[in-house]
Amino acid sequence: MAKKITVITGGSGGIGRSVIRKFLDNEDKVIVLDIQKIRNEKILENENFEFIKTDITNPEEIEEAKKIIEEKYGYINNLVSMAGVNMKSEIGGMETIAIEDIDKSIKLNLNSHIYLVKIFLDLLKNNPSSKKTITMISSINAISDHGLPAYSAAKSGLYGFMKSISNSMAENRIRVNTVSLGTVPHNDETIEENEYFQTKLQKIAIKDFVRPKDVADTIFAITYITRGIIGQNIVLDMGQSI
């Protein structure tokens, strides 16, 4: 049986590490593209883990990563595009966001995902399997008002991008979806004494937060279990956006 190959971007954070471990547990070959190295010994020691240092806002570096993977394997099964973060200057809204941060946010939170799909599409097509997926991480900022103007615009654009390519990708049996996250504390972050998290908690329907493991389980389910999901935006936020 051919090896299942999953490429993940943005894997160095707490959510990313949970997603990596989930796919490694499934015995996928997991290839992470990120500018920061993974700092987790269990992941690093896994023979199915591979890291390629890549600035995913730079199409040339993505092309180089693709060449490495193509020469070694010739194909991939799954593309999980997770990279993204808001700019500090936009926390105060349009009055505080720096002009240069608008461009940075759009490039990281939207353009990088489009670059990735464009460049890696051939490797997905090369896989004869009928189980091929592209899953991109968006945010509830795309569907409700949570501030962060450039970040929200980028995440809304990501949702539109997913919708615009779903039918054409399906012709090659590639399922494309987005997962929109609410507030996700990392596993090592305390909630009880944190004013930020306590304020957010009051606005969530179920008084609890989505955790990195929940994100990993959802992405894995879309990839390998719920095979009928195509062209959908899965909202994972404990009711934060309702």
C-alpha positions in Angstrom: 0.0 0.0 0.0 1.3 3.4 -0.9 2.3 5.7 1.9 -0.2 8.4 2.9 1.6 11.8 2.7 0.2 14.8 4.5 1.8 18.2 4.1 1.1 20.7 6.9 2.0 24.4 7.1 2.1 26.4 10.3 2.9 23.3 12.4 5.2 24.9 15.0 2.4 26.3 17.2 0.3 24.5 19.8 -2.5 23.7 17.4 -0.1 22.6 14.7 1.7 20.2 17.0 -1.6 18.5 17.9 -2.5 18.2 14.2 0.9 16.7 13.4 0.6 14.1 16.2 -2.9 13.1 15.0 -1.7 12.3 11.5 1.5 10.7 12.8 -0.7 8.4 14.9 -2.4 7.4 11.7 1.0 6.4 10.3 0.9 9.2 7.7 4.2 10.6 6.4 3.9 14.1 7.8 5.9 16.8 6.1 5.8 20.2 7.8 6.6 23.5 6.0 7.3 26.3 8.4 9.8 29.0 9.1 10.1 27.9 12.7 11.4 24.4 13.7 9.2 22.1 15.7 10.2 21.9 19.4 8.8 18.5 20.4 11.0 15.5 20.9 8.3 12.9 20.3 7.5 14.4 17.0 11.1 14.9 16.0 11.9 11.3 16.8 9.1 9.9 14.8 10.5 8.3 11.6 7.4 9.5 9.6 8.1 13.2 10.4 9.9 15.5 8.0 10.6 19.2 8.3 11.4 21.6 5.4 12.2 25.1 6.5 9.9 27.3 4.3 8.6 30.8 4.4 5.2 30.1 3.1 4.7 33.8 2.1 7.4 33.3 -0.4 6.3 31.4 -3.6 9.9 30.6 -4.5 10.5 28.8 -1.2 7.2 26.9 -1.6 8.4 25.8 -5.0 11.7 24.6 -3.5 9.8 22.6 -0.9 7.6 21.1 -3.6 10.6 20.0 -5.6 12.1 18.2 -2.6 8.8 16.3 -2.0 8.2 15.6 -5.7 11.7 14.1 -6.0 11.3 11.9 -2.9 7.6 10.8 -3.2 6.1 12.1 -6.5 2.7 12.8 -4.9 0.8 13.9 -1.7 -2.6 12.9 -0.3 -3.5 15.8 1.9 -2.6 19.5 2.2 -3.4 21.1 5.5 -2.8 24.9 5.3 -2.8 26.3 8.8 -0.4 29.2 8.8 -1.8 32.5 10.1 -1.8 35.2 12.8 -3.1 38.6 13.3 -0.9 41.7 13.4 -0.4 43.4 16.8 -1.1 46.8 15.4 -4.7 45.9 14.3 -5.9 44.9 17.7 -7.2 48.5 18.1 -9.0 48.4 14.7 -8.6 50.7 11.7 -7.4 53.5 13.8 -4.3 51.7 15.0 -3.4 49.2 12.2 -0.2 50.1 10.4 -0.3 50.3 6.6 2.6 47.8 6.2 0.8 45.4 8.5 -2.2 45.3 6.2 0.0 43.9 3.4 1.7 41.5 5.8 -1.6 40.1 7.1 -3.1 39.6 3.7 0.1 37.9 2.4 0.3 35.5 5.4 -3.4 34.9 6.1 -4.7 34.7 2.5 -2.0 34.8 -0.2 0.1 32.0 1.3 -2.8 29.6 1.2 -3.4 30.4 -2.5 0.3 30.0 -3.3 0.4 26.7 -1.5 -2.6 25.2 -3.4 -1.4 26.5 -6.7 2.1 25.1 -6.3 1.1 21.8 -4.8 -1.8 21.0 -7.0 0.2 18.8 -9.3 1.3 16.6 -6.5 -2.3 16.1 -5.4 -3.3 15.3 -9.0 -0.4 12.8 -9.2 -1.9 10.7 -6.5 -4.2 8.1 -8.1 -6.1 7.6 -4.8 -9.7 8.9 -4.6 -9.0 10.2 -1.1 -7.3 13.6 -1.6 -8.0 16.7 0.5 -7.1 20.4 1.0 -8.1 21.8 4.4 -7.4 25.4 5.2 -7.7 27.0 8.6 -9.9 30.1 8.7 -11.5 32.0 11.6 -14.8 33.0 12.9 -13.6 36.5 12.1 -14.6 35.6 8.6 -18.3 35.3 9.6 -18.8 37.6 12.6 -17.4 40.8 14.1 -14.4 40.2 16.3 -12.3 43.2 15.2 -8.9 42.7 13.5 -9.8 44.3 10.1 -7.0 43.0 7.9 -7.0 39.5 9.5 -10.7 39.3 9.1 -10.6 40.4 5.5 -8.0 37.8 4.8 -9.9 35.0 6.5 -13.1 36.0 4.6 -11.1 35.9 1.4 -9.9 32.4 2.3 -13.5 31.2 2.6 -14.2 32.7 -0.8 -11.2 31.1 -2.3 -12.3 27.7 -1.0 -15.7 28.1 -2.5 -14.3 29.3 -5.8 -12.1 26.1 -6.3 -14.3 23.4 -4.8 -16.0 22.3 -8.0 -12.9 22.3 -10.1 -10.9 20.4 -7.5 -13.7 17.8 -7.2 -13.1 16.9 -10.9 -9.8 15.4 -9.7 -11.5 13.9 -6.6 -9.9 16.5 -4.3 -12.1 17.6 -1.5 -11.6 21.2 -0.3 -12.9 22.7 2.9 -12.1 25.3 5.5 -12.3 25.1 9.3 -13.1 28.4 11.0 -11.8 28.5 14.6 -12.9 30.6 17.5 -10.6 31.3 20.5 -8.3 28.3 21.0 -6.1 28.5 24.2 -3.0 26.4 23.8 -2.7 23.4 26.2 -0.2 25.2 28.4 -2.2 28.4 28.8 -4.2 28.9 32.0 -7.7 30.1 31.7 -9.0 30.7 35.2 -6.8 33.6 36.1 -6.5 35.1 32.6 -8.6 38.2 32.0 -8.6 37.8 28.2 -9.9 34.3 28.3 -12.4 35.0 31.0 -13.9 37.9 28.9 -14.1 35.7 25.8 -15.7 32.9 27.8 -18.7 35.1 28.7 -19.5 35.4 25.0 -19.4 31.6 24.2 -22.6 29.6 24.1 -21.1 26.6 25.8 -18.8 28.0 28.5 -15.7 26.2 27.3 -13.1 26.6 24.7 -12.1 24.5 21.7 -8.7 23.0 22.4 -5.9 22.0 20.0 -6.9 18.4 20.2 -10.5 19.3 19.1 -9.0 21.1 16.0 -6.8 18.0 15.2 -9.7 15.7 15.6 -11.9 17.8 13.2 -9.2 18.1 10.5 -8.5 14.4 10.7 -12.3 13.6 10.5 -12.7 15.8 7.4 -9.6 14.1 5.9 -10.3 10.4 6.6 -13.7 9.9 8.1 -16.4 12.3 6.8 -15.7 11.8 3.1 -18.9 13.5 2.0 -17.8 17.0 3.1 -16.9 19.1 0.1 -16.8 22.9 -0.2 -17.9 23.5 3.3 -16.8 25.9 6.1 -16.8 23.9 9.4 -17.2 26.3 12.3 -15.4 25.1 15.4 -16.0 27.6 18.2 -18.3 26.2 21.0 -20.9 28.7 19.8 -18.7 31.8 20.0 -20.0 33.2 16.7 -23.8 32.8 17.4 
